[in-house]
């Protein structure tokens, strides 16, 4: 069985993490959890920034077209 064939849990992991009770964690465990989450935020932000950069490079190369969306036809109003 491939990893992609496994059933996915209901809801995303961030939502599950937000619902998790923190009552059983010690102060040190809470600090470690905060450090881990801050590292994940930094990793996610870096990935987002790379995606934005990639998109900007594609827009610069191919023009700023909205792929998959029909553009409006040019205006036929001669007075415009």
WOHU-V94588 format. One record per residue. N is the residue number from 0. RES is the residue in three letters. SS is DSSP state (h for helix, s for strand, l for the rest). PSI is psi as a letter, one per 40 degrees, with the letter a starting at -180 (NA if undefined). Layout:
{{N RES SS PSI} {N RES SS PSI}}
This chain:
{{0 UNK l h} {1 UNK l i} {2 UNK h d} {3 UNK h e} {4 UNK h e} {5 UNK l i} {6 UNK l i} {7 UNK l i} {8 UNK l i} {9 UNK l h} {10 UNK l i} {11 UNK l i} {12 UNK h d} {13 UNK h d} {14 UNK h d} {15 UNK h d} {16 UNK h d} {17 UNK h d} {18 UNK h e} {19 UNK l h} {20 UNK l h} {21 UNK l e} {22 UNK l d} {23 UNK l e} {24 UNK l i} {25 UNK l i} {26 UNK h d} {27 UNK h d} {28 UNK h d} {29 UNK h d} {30 UNK h d} {31 UNK h d} {32 UNK h d} {33 UNK h d} {34 UNK h d} {35 UNK h d} {36 UNK h d} {37 UNK h d} {38 UNK h d} {39 UNK h d} {40 UNK h d} {41 UNK h d} {42 UNK h d} {43 UNK h d} {44 UNK h d} {45 UNK h d} {46 UNK h d} {47 UNK h d} {48 UNK h d} {49 UNK h d} {50 UNK h d} {51 UNK h d} {52 UNK h d} {53 UNK h d} {54 UNK h d} {55 UNK h d} {56 UNK h d} {57 UNK h d} {58 UNK h d} {59 UNK h d} {60 UNK h d} {61 UNK h e} {62 UNK l i} {63 UNK l g} {64 UNK l i} {65 UNK l h} {66 UNK l h} {67 UNK l e} {68 UNK l h} {69 UNK l h} {70 UNK l i} {71 UNK l i} {72 UNK l i} {73 UNK l i} {74 UNK l h} {75 UNK l e} {76 UNK l h} {77 UNK l d} {78 UNK l e} {79 UNK l NA}}
